[in-house]
C-alpha cells in the first residue's frame, strides 16, 4: 500500500478523484488477495463507492453541459 501511494505522490496524481479512486482500488485489491478485512478496509470500500458515484455524476453533468452549449 505504501509503494502505491508513494508512486502516485511522486507523479503528482494525488489530487484528482480518479487518481484517488485508483489508489483505493489498488489497495483494496491487495487486501482481497490477502483475504484480509477489518473496519478500516470496510471504510475504504465505502469511500471508494462514494467516489465512484461522485465521478459518475460528474461525468454525467459534464456531458449534459456539453450538449447544452
C-alpha positions as CSV (number, residue, x, y, z in Angstrom):
1,X,0.0,0.0,0.0
2,X,2.8,2.4,0.8
3,X,4.5,1.9,-2.5
4,X,1.3,2.6,-4.4
5,X,0.7,5.9,-2.6
6,X,4.3,7.0,-2.9
7,X,4.4,6.4,-6.7
8,X,1.2,8.5,-7.1
9,X,2.6,11.2,-4.9
10,X,5.8,11.4,-6.9
11,X,3.9,11.5,-10.2
12,X,1.7,14.3,-8.9
13,X,-1.5,12.2,-9.4
14,X,-2.7,12.7,-5.8
15,X,-5.3,15.4,-6.4
16,X,-7.9,14.1,-8.8
17,X,-10.8,12.0,-7.7
18,X,-9.9,9.4,-10.4
19,X,-6.4,9.0,-9.1
20,X,-7.6,8.7,-5.5
21,X,-10.1,6.0,-6.7
22,X,-7.3,4.1,-8.5
23,X,-5.2,4.1,-5.3
24,X,-8.1,2.9,-3.2
25,X,-8.9,0.2,-5.7
26,X,-5.2,-1.0,-5.8
27,X,-5.1,-1.2,-2.0
28,X,-8.4,-3.0,-1.9
29,X,-7.3,-5.5,-4.5
30,X,-4.2,-6.1,-2.4
31,X,-6.2,-6.7,0.7
32,X,-8.6,-9.0,-1.2
33,X,-5.6,-11.1,-2.4
34,X,-4.5,-11.4,1.2
35,X,-8.1,-12.3,2.3
36,X,-7.9,-9.5,4.9
37,X,-10.8,-7.4,6.2
38,X,-11.3,-5.1,9.1
39,X,-13.3,-1.9,9.9
40,X,-10.7,0.3,8.2
41,X,-10.8,-1.7,5.0
42,X,-14.6,-1.5,5.0
43,X,-14.3,2.2,5.4
44,X,-12.0,2.4,2.4
45,X,-14.6,0.3,0.4
46,X,-17.4,2.7,1.3
47,X,-15.3,5.7,0.4
48,X,-14.4,4.1,-2.9
49,X,-18.0,3.5,-3.6
50,X,-18.9,7.2,-2.8
51,X,-16.0,8.3,-5.0
52,X,-17.1,6.2,-7.9
53,X,-20.6,7.7,-7.7
54,X,-19.2,11.2,-7.5
55,X,-17.1,10.6,-10.6
56,X,-20.0,9.1,-12.5
57,X,-22.3,12.0,-11.6
58,X,-19.6,14.5,-12.6
59,X,-19.2,12.9,-16.0
60,X,-23.0,12.9,-16.5
61,X,-23.2,16.6,-15.6
62,X,-20.3,17.4,-17.9
63,X,-22.0,15.6,-20.8
64,X,-25.2,17.5,-20.2
65,X,-23.4,20.9,-20.3
66,X,-21.6,20.0,-23.5
67,X,-24.9,19.3,-25.3
68,X,-26.3,22.5,-24.0
69,X,-23.6,24.7,-25.3
